[in-house]
Amino acid sequence: MKPAMKTVAQTGGDALSAQPLADRMRPTRLEEITGQAHLLAPGKPLRRVVEAGVLHSMILWGPPGSGKTTLARIVAGHLGAHFLSLSAVFSGVKEIRAAVDEAKRVRVEQGRPTVLFVDEVHRFNKAQQDGFLPYVEDGTLTFIGATTENPSFELNKALLSRARVYVLKALQAEDIRQLIDRALGDTEHGLGSLHLDMPDALRDLLSRAADGDARRGLNLLELAADLAELQNGRLTVTEAIVQELITGGVRRFDKQGEAFYDQISALHKSVRGSSPDGALYWYARMLDGGCDPLYIARRVVRMASEDIGNADPRALTLALEAWDVQERLGSPEGELAIAQAVVYLAVAPKSNAVYTAFNAVMLDVKSEGSLEVPVHLRNAPTKLMKELGYGKAYRYAHDEPDAYAAGETYLPDEIGERRYYRPVARGLETKIAERLAWFRELDQQAKKK
């Protein structure tokens, strides 16, 4: 810092509460909540439930900083319920039992219901989740869980069946801008007493850097206020301060969570949809979030087989070579090779004909039992096998005109002439389809003879 620069702490910042800004600015009424209009706007599902005075168990599923804890507190307060909060990271069966005991006491002494809020409920194991189910069923507790993970994968079916899931969305940049403006103008709970000078452009920059996370946005604002410089008698947040705070910010990405699977899905679908720009974007997002490039390389190989197939067989070769480059050279050379493969796959002609055929064959194999190999296709290495007719009447394709034994069959007799592989009219498979059509024509001619 420059010697002349003064921080908030040197200019009266000691008057601010030691409580973090994000907690001080936490809304206390539904009307104060920014974002989540799909749930809280007049006439929307959760708004109707609260206004009707209905208290039911629920799971709030959404990304960090989307307002899950705030919403749980407001719902409980609006309905006059006693609010208890546990974190699944630090709590266990002992804490659940204590919460149950308190809920029973409050019901007897005050006649009030109790809301048990469990943050990061996906961290509870099955036994812990089962621990409070009986008390949810008998009305001792109303359960509100908060999770950043897909409840379908992380929570017990028994718990899911007793709670309604509400999906919260990441806040938009304009939502977080509203929170920043509100905090800068609020003299009671926010930073209004500091009279900070912060240009609109820097407020917008901070809003975007929050990446949909209200808590992160307010934390960044609080840090910016702590670093504000005294210029011309006013505390000023400069561009240099904001740039220093947001440099190196990582976008949302959880190596084992919902964002991980959403982003690899977006990458795969961008390749399938022939969008090189979309594919590159999601590839870069995964790298930026810390995903192992080798994981992406493996998935790219899968894409080459599943979505390009024989329309351009070179795609699989290029994908394997990119994987090899990543293993041999590491980053950043390997990452560039994977990017090359991703773009090639995106612009290559597409065919899922082999993928579809393979799945259909596997389904038949599993459902139709152990069908015998036709006798003419069997190997006959012994005299007995030859006497039994193994290999008899087999026609060696290379000895036939055009190396094709017209009319020969290769599937079990019970299956007959079933067709699995149906090439598409794109890329190399156009030629493959023409050749197979010619083979079928030869088969029809052979049958007429």
C-alpha positions as CSV (number, residue, x, y, z in Angstrom):
1,M,0.0,0.0,0.0
2,K,1.1,3.6,-0.6
3,P,2.1,5.4,2.7
4,A,-0.6,8.0,2.2
5,M,-3.3,5.4,1.8
6,K,-5.7,4.9,4.7
7,T,-7.9,2.0,5.2
8,V,-11.4,1.9,6.7
9,A,-10.0,0.8,10.0
10,Q,-8.0,4.0,10.1
11,T,-10.9,6.2,9.3
12,G,-13.6,5.1,11.7
13,G,-14.2,1.6,10.4
14,D,-14.0,0.4,14.1
15,A,-17.6,1.6,14.4
16,L,-18.7,-1.2,12.0
17,S,-20.0,-4.4,13.5
18,A,-17.6,-7.3,13.8
19,Q,-20.4,-9.3,12.2
20,P,-19.7,-10.0,8.5
21,L,-21.5,-7.7,6.1
22,A,-23.3,-10.6,4.4
23,D,-24.9,-11.6,7.7
24,R,-25.7,-8.0,8.7
25,M,-27.5,-7.5,5.3
26,R,-29.4,-10.8,5.5
27,P,-33.1,-10.1,4.6
28,T,-35.7,-10.6,7.2
29,R,-38.9,-10.5,5.0
30,L,-39.8,-12.2,1.8
31,E,-40.1,-8.8,0.1
32,E,-36.4,-8.1,0.8
33,I,-35.2,-11.2,-1.0
34,T,-33.4,-10.5,-4.2
35,G,-33.9,-13.1,-7.0
36,Q,-35.8,-16.4,-6.9
37,A,-38.9,-14.7,-8.5
38,H,-39.9,-18.1,-9.8
39,L,-40.6,-19.2,-6.2
40,L,-41.4,-16.0,-4.4
41,A,-43.2,-13.6,-6.8
42,P,-46.9,-13.2,-6.1
43,G,-48.7,-16.4,-7.0
44,K,-45.6,-18.5,-7.2
45,P,-45.4,-21.9,-5.3
46,L,-43.4,-21.0,-2.2
47,R,-45.0,-17.6,-1.8
48,R,-48.5,-19.2,-1.8
49,V,-47.4,-21.7,0.8
50,V,-46.1,-19.1,3.1
51,E,-49.0,-16.7,2.7
52,A,-51.4,-19.5,3.3
53,G,-49.7,-20.2,6.7
54,V,-48.8,-23.7,5.7
55,L,-45.7,-25.2,7.3
56,H,-44.3,-28.3,5.6
57,S,-41.0,-30.0,5.3
58,M,-38.9,-28.9,2.3
59,I,-35.5,-29.1,0.7
60,L,-34.0,-26.0,-0.7
61,W,-31.6,-27.0,-3.5
62,G,-29.4,-24.3,-5.1
63,P,-25.8,-23.1,-5.5
64,P,-23.9,-21.3,-2.8
65,G,-25.1,-17.8,-2.0
66,S,-28.5,-18.3,-3.5
67,G,-30.3,-17.6,-0.2
68,K,-31.2,-21.0,1.1
69,T,-30.5,-20.2,4.8
70,T,-32.1,-16.8,4.6
71,L,-35.2,-18.2,3.0
72,A,-35.5,-20.9,5.7
73,R,-35.3,-18.3,8.5
74,I,-37.9,-16.1,6.9
75,V,-40.3,-19.0,6.3
76,A,-40.0,-20.1,9.9
77,G,-40.3,-16.5,11.2
78,H,-43.3,-15.7,9.0
79,L,-45.2,-18.7,10.3
80,G,-44.2,-18.1,13.9
81,A,-42.1,-21.3,14.3
82,H,-39.2,-21.8,16.6
83,F,-36.1,-22.0,14.5
84,L,-33.2,-24.4,15.1
85,S,-30.2,-24.7,12.9
86,L,-27.7,-27.5,12.4
87,S,-24.8,-27.9,10.0
88,A,-24.4,-31.4,8.7
89,V,-20.7,-30.8,8.6
90,F,-20.4,-30.5,12.4
91,S,-23.5,-32.2,13.7
92,G,-24.5,-35.8,14.3
93,V,-27.1,-38.0,16.0
94,K,-26.4,-36.3,19.4
95,E,-27.2,-32.9,18.1
96,I,-30.3,-34.2,16.3
97,R,-31.6,-35.7,19.6
98,A,-30.9,-32.4,21.4
99,A,-32.9,-30.5,18.7
100,V,-35.8,-33.0,19.1
101,D,-35.8,-32.5,22.9
102,E,-35.9,-28.7,22.5
103,A,-38.7,-29.0,19.9
104,K,-40.7,-31.0,22.4
105,R,-40.1,-28.5,25.2
106,V,-41.1,-25.6,23.0
107,R,-44.3,-27.3,21.9
108,V,-45.3,-28.0,25.5
109,E,-44.3,-24.7,27.0
110,Q,-45.1,-22.3,24.1
111,G,-47.4,-24.3,21.8
112,R,-45.2,-23.4,18.9
113,P,-44.0,-25.6,16.1
114,T,-40.3,-26.0,15.5
115,V,-38.4,-25.8,12.2
116,L,-35.2,-27.8,12.1
117,F,-32.9,-26.3,9.5
118,V,-30.1,-28.6,8.3
119,D,-27.4,-26.9,6.2
120,E,-25.6,-29.1,3.7
121,V,-27.9,-31.9,4.5
122,H,-26.3,-34.0,1.8
123,R,-23.4,-34.5,4.2
124,F,-25.6,-36.5,6.6
125,N,-25.2,-40.3,6.1
126,K,-28.2,-42.6,5.9
127,A,-28.4,-43.2,9.6
128,Q,-28.3,-39.5,10.4
129,Q,-31.0,-38.7,7.9
130,D,-33.1,-41.5,9.3
131,G,-32.5,-40.2,12.8
132,F,-35.0,-37.3,12.5
133,L,-37.5,-39.0,10.2
134,P,-39.8,-40.3,13.0
135,Y,-40.0,-36.8,14.5
136,V,-40.9,-35.3,11.1
137,E,-43.6,-37.8,10.7
138,D,-45.2,-37.2,14.1
139,G,-45.0,-33.4,13.8
140,T,-42.4,-32.8,16.4
141,L,-40.2,-31.1,13.8
142,T,-40.7,-29.5,10.4
143,F,-37.6,-30.2,8.4
144,I,-36.0,-27.7,6.0
145,G,-32.8,-29.0,4.4
146,A,-30.4,-26.9,2.3
147,T,-28.1,-28.6,-0.2
148,T,-26.0,-27.6,-3.2
149,E,-26.2,-31.2,-4.5
150,N,-28.9,-33.0,-6.5
151,P,-31.3,-34.3,-3.8
152,S,-32.1,-37.3,-6.0
153,F,-28.6,-38.6,-5.6
154,E,-27.7,-37.5,-2.1
155,L,-30.8,-37.9,0.0
156,N,-32.7,-40.9,1.2
157,K,-35.9,-41.7,-0.7
158,A,-37.7,-41.8,2.6
159,L,-36.6,-38.3,3.4
160,L,-37.4,-37.1,-0.1
161,S,-40.9,-38.5,0.0
162,R,-41.7,-36.4,3.1
163,A,-40.3,-33.1,1.8
164,R,-41.0,-30.9,-1.2
165,V,-38.0,-29.8,-3.2
166,Y,-37.7,-26.1,-4.2
167,V,-34.9,-25.3,-6.7
168,L,-33.1,-22.0,-6.1
169,K,-31.2,-20.4,-8.9
170,A,-27.9,-18.6,-8.9
171,L,-28.5,-14.8,-8.7
172,Q,-28.0,-12.7,-11.8
173,A,-25.4,-10.0,-11.9
174,E,-28.1,-7.3,-11.7
175,D,-29.5,-9.0,-8.6
176,I,-26.1,-8.8,-6.9
177,R,-25.8,-5.2,-8.1
178,Q,-29.0,-4.4,-6.1
179,L,-27.5,-6.0,-3.0
180,I,-24.3,-4.0,-3.4
181,D,-26.2,-0.7,-3.9
182,R,-28.3,-1.5,-0.9
183,A,-25.3,-2.3,1.3
184,L,-23.5,0.9,0.3
185,G,-26.6,3.0,1.2
186,D,-27.7,1.2,4.4
187,T,-26.4,3.2,7.4
188,E,-27.8,0.8,10.0
189,H,-26.5,-2.6,8.8
190,G,-24.4,-1.8,5.8
191,L,-21.6,0.5,4.8
192,G,-23.7,3.7,4.4
193,S,-22.0,5.5,7.3
194,L,-18.7,5.3,5.4
195,H,-20.0,7.3,2.4
196,L,-17.9,5.2,0.1
197,D,-17.2,6.5,-3.4
198,M,-17.5,3.5,-5.7
199,P,-18.3,4.2,-9.4
200,D,-21.1,2.2,-11.2
201,A,-18.6,0.5,-13.4
202,L,-16.8,-1.0,-10.5
203,R,-20.0,-2.0,-8.8
204,D,-21.0,-3.9,-12.0
205,L,-17.5,-5.5,-12.1
206,L,-17.9,-6.7,-8.6
207,S,-21.4,-8.0,-9.3
208,R,-20.1,-10.1,-12.2
209,A,-17.2,-11.4,-10.2
210,A,-19.6,-12.7,-7.5
211,D,-20.6,-15.3,-10.1
212,G,-24.2,-15.6,-8.8
213,D,-23.2,-15.9,-5.2
214,A,-24.8,-13.1,-3.0
215,R,-22.5,-13.9,-0.1
216,R,-19.4,-13.7,-2.2
217,G,-20.5,-10.4,-3.7
218,L,-21.0,-8.8,-0.3
219,N,-17.8,-10.3,1.0
220,L,-15.9,-8.8,-1.9
221,L,-17.6,-5.5,-1.3
222,E,-16.6,-5.6,2.4
223,L,-13.0,-6.3,1.5
224,A,-13.1,-3.4,-1.0
225,A,-14.3,-1.1,1.7
226,D,-11.5,-2.3,4.0
227,L,-9.0,-1.4,1.3
228,A,-10.6,1.9,0.3
229,E,-8.2,4.9,-0.2
230,L,-8.8,8.4,1.2
231,Q,-8.9,10.6,-1.9
232,N,-9.9,14.3,-1.7
233,G,-11.4,13.7,1.7
234,R,-13.6,10.7,0.6
235,L,-13.1,7.0,1.0
236,T,-12.8,5.7,-2.6
237,V,-12.8,2.2,-4.0
238,T,-10.5,2.3,-7.0
239,E,-10.3,0.0,-10.0
240,A,-6.9,-1.3,-8.8
241,I,-8.5,-2.4,-5.6
242,V,-11.4,-4.2,-7.3
243,Q,-9.1,-5.9,-9.9
244,E,-6.8,-7.1,-7.1
245,L,-9.8,-8.7,-5.3
246,I,-11.3,-10.4,-8.3
247,T,-8.1,-11.7,-9.9
248,G,-8.0,-15.5,-9.8
249,G,-11.6,-15.8,-8.9
250,V,-12.8,-19.4,-9.8
251,R,-16.1,-20.0,-11.4
252,R,-18.5,-22.5,-9.9
253,F,-17.3,-26.0,-10.3
254,D,-17.4,-29.0,-7.9
255,K,-15.4,-32.0,-8.9
256,Q,-18.0,-34.3,-7.4
257,G,-21.1,-32.2,-7.5
258,E,-24.0,-31.1,-9.7
259,A,-21.9,-28.4,-11.5
260,F,-19.4,-31.1,-12.6
261,Y,-22.0,-33.3,-14.3
262,D,-23.9,-30.3,-15.7
263,Q,-20.7,-29.0,-17.4
264,I,-19.5,-32.3,-18.8
265,S,-23.1,-32.7,-20.1
266,A,-22.9,-29.3,-21.7
267,L,-19.6,-30.1,-23.3
268,H,-20.8,-33.4,-24.7
269,K,-24.1,-31.8,-26.1
270,S,-22.2,-28.9,-27.6
271,V,-20.0,-31.4,-29.5
272,R,-23.1,-33.4,-30.5
273,G,-24.8,-30.2,-31.6
274,S,-21.8,-29.2,-33.9
275,S,-21.0,-26.1,-31.9
276,P,-17.2,-25.7,-31.6
277,D,-17.6,-22.4,-29.7
278,G,-19.9,-24.0,-27.1
279,A,-17.7,-27.0,-26.8
280,L,-14.6,-24.9,-26.3
281,Y,-16.4,-22.7,-23.7
282,W,-17.5,-25.6,-21.5
283,Y,-14.1,-27.3,-21.9
284,A,-12.4,-24.1,-20.7
285,R,-14.9,-23.8,-17.8
286,M,-14.0,-27.3,-16.6
287,L,-10.3,-26.6,-16.8
288,D,-10.7,-23.3,-15.0
289,G,-12.6,-25.0,-12.2
290,G,-9.8,-27.5,-11.7
291,C,-11.1,-30.6,-13.6
292,D,-8.4,-33.1,-14.5
293,P,-7.7,-32.8,-18.2
294,L,-7.3,-36.6,-18.4
295,Y,-10.9,-37.0,-17.3
296,I,-12.0,-34.8,-20.1
297,A,-9.8,-36.6,-22.6
298,R,-11.5,-39.9,-21.7
299,R,-14.9,-38.4,-22.2
300,V,-13.8,-36.9,-25.6
301,V,-12.9,-40.4,-26.7
302,R,-16.4,-41.5,-25.7
303,M,-17.9,-38.7,-27.7
304,A,-15.9,-39.7,-30.8
305,S,-17.4,-43.2,-30.7
306,E,-20.9,-42.3,-29.6
307,D,-21.6,-39.2,-31.7
308,I,-19.2,-39.2,-34.7
309,G,-18.7,-43.0,-35.2
310,N,-18.0,-44.1,-38.8
311,A,-19.2,-40.8,-40.2
312,D,-15.5,-39.8,-39.6
313,P,-13.4,-42.6,-38.1
314,R,-10.5,-40.2,-37.8
315,A,-12.3,-38.5,-34.9
316,L,-11.6,-41.5,-32.6
317,T,-7.9,-41.5,-33.6
318,L,-7.5,-37.8,-33.0
319,A,-9.2,-38.1,-29.6
320,L,-6.9,-40.9,-28.5
321,E,-3.9,-39.0,-29.7
322,A,-5.0,-35.9,-27.7
323,W,-5.3,-38.1,-24.6
324,D,-1.8,-39.5,-25.3
325,V,-0.4,-35.9,-25.7
326,Q,-1.9,-34.9,-22.3
327,E,-0.3,-38.0,-20.6
328,R,3.1,-37.4,-22.3
329,L,3.4,-33.6,-22.0
330,G,0.9,-32.5,-19.4
331,S,-0.3,-28.9,-19.3
332,P,-0.6,-26.7,-21.2
333,E,0.5,-28.6,-24.3
334,G,-1.9,-31.5,-23.6
335,E,-4.8,-29.2,-22.9
336,L,-4.3,-27.6,-26.3
337,A,-4.3,-31.0,-28.0
338,I,-7.6,-31.9,-26.3
339,A,-9.0,-28.5,-27.4
340,Q,-8.0,-29.5,-31.0
341,A,-9.8,-32.8,-30.7
342,V,-12.9,-31.1,-29.1
343,V,-13.2,-28.7,-32.1
344,Y,-12.6,-31.5,-34.6
345,L,-15.4,-33.6,-33.1
346,A,-17.7,-30.6,-33.0
347,V,-17.3,-29.9,-36.7
348,A,-17.1,-33.5,-37.9
349,P,-20.1,-35.2,-39.5
350,K,-22.2,-36.9,-36.9
351,S,-23.5,-40.5,-36.6
352,N,-24.7,-42.5,-33.6
353,A,-25.5,-45.5,-35.8
354,V,-22.9,-47.7,-34.2
355,Y,-23.9,-46.5,-30.7
356,T,-27.5,-47.3,-31.5
357,A,-26.7,-50.6,-33.1
358,F,-24.5,-51.7,-30.2
359,N,-27.2,-50.9,-27.6
360,A,-29.8,-52.8,-29.6
361,V,-27.6,-55.8,-30.0
362,M,-26.8,-55.9,-26.3
363,L,-30.4,-55.7,-25.4
364,D,-31.2,-58.6,-27.7
365,V,-28.3,-60.7,-26.4
366,K,-29.5,-60.2,-22.8
367,S,-33.2,-60.9,-23.5
368,E,-33.0,-63.7,-26.0
369,G,-30.8,-66.2,-24.3
370,S,-27.9,-68.2,-25.5
371,L,-28.8,-68.7,-29.2
372,E,-26.6,-71.3,-30.9
373,V,-24.1,-70.4,-33.6
374,P,-25.4,-71.6,-37.0
375,V,-23.7,-74.8,-38.0
376,H,-22.1,-73.3,-41.2
377,L,-20.4,-70.7,-39.1
378,R,-18.9,-73.1,-36.6
379,N,-15.2,-74.0,-36.5
380,A,-14.4,-77.6,-37.4
381,P,-10.8,-78.4,-36.1
382,T,-11.5,-82.1,-35.5
383,K,-12.8,-85.0,-37.6
384,L,-15.8,-85.5,-35.3
385,M,-16.8,-81.9,-35.8
386,K,-16.6,-82.2,-39.5
387,E,-18.7,-85.3,-39.4
388,L,-21.3,-83.4,-37.4
389,G,-21.5,-80.8,-40.2
390,Y,-19.6,-78.0,-38.4
391,G,-18.5,-75.5,-41.0
392,K,-20.3,-77.4,-43.8
393,A,-21.6,-75.2,-46.7
394,Y,-19.7,-72.2,-45.4
395,R,-18.7,-69.9,-48.2
396,Y,-15.3,-68.3,-48.1
397,A,-16.0,-64.6,-49.0
398,H,-12.7,-64.0,-50.6
399,D,-13.4,-66.7,-53.2
400,E,-16.7,-65.1,-54.1
401,P,-17.3,-62.3,-56.8
402,D,-16.4,-58.9,-55.2
403,A,-15.4,-60.8,-52.1
404,Y,-19.0,-61.0,-51.0
405,A,-21.0,-64.2,-50.5
406,A,-24.4,-63.1,-51.7
407,G,-27.2,-64.6,-49.7
408,E,-25.0,-66.0,-46.9
409,T,-26.4,-65.4,-43.3
410,Y,-24.4,-64.7,-40.2
411,L,-27.0,-64.2,-37.4
412,P,-28.6,-67.0,-35.3
413,D,-31.4,-68.7,-37.1
414,E,-33.9,-67.5,-34.5
415,I,-33.0,-63.8,-35.3
416,G,-33.1,-64.2,-39.0
417,E,-32.2,-61.1,-41.1
418,R,-32.5,-58.5,-38.4
419,R,-30.7,-55.2,-39.1
420,Y,-28.9,-53.3,-36.3
421,Y,-26.5,-51.0,-38.0
422,R,-28.2,-48.3,-40.1
423,P,-25.6,-45.8,-41.4
424,V,-26.7,-42.2,-41.7
425,A,-26.4,-40.1,-44.8
426,R,-23.4,-38.1,-43.5
427,G,-19.7,-38.3,-43.9
428,L,-18.1,-41.6,-44.6
429,E,-21.3,-43.4,-43.6
430,T,-22.8,-42.2,-46.8
431,K,-20.5,-44.5,-48.7
432,I,-20.9,-47.3,-46.2
433,A,-24.7,-47.0,-46.6
434,E,-24.4,-47.2,-50.4
435,R,-22.2,-50.3,-50.1
436,L,-24.5,-52.1,-47.7
437,A,-27.5,-51.3,-50.0
438,W,-25.6,-52.9,-52.8
439,F,-24.9,-56.0,-50.7
440,R,-28.6,-56.3,-49.9
441,E,-29.4,-56.1,-53.6
442,L,-27.0,-58.9,-54.3
443,D,-28.7,-60.9,-51.5
444,Q,-32.1,-60.4,-53.1
445,Q,-30.8,-61.6,-56.4
446,A,-29.2,-64.7,-54.9
447,K,-32.6,-65.6,-53.3
448,K,-34.3,-65.5,-56.6
449,K,-32.0,-68.0,-58.2
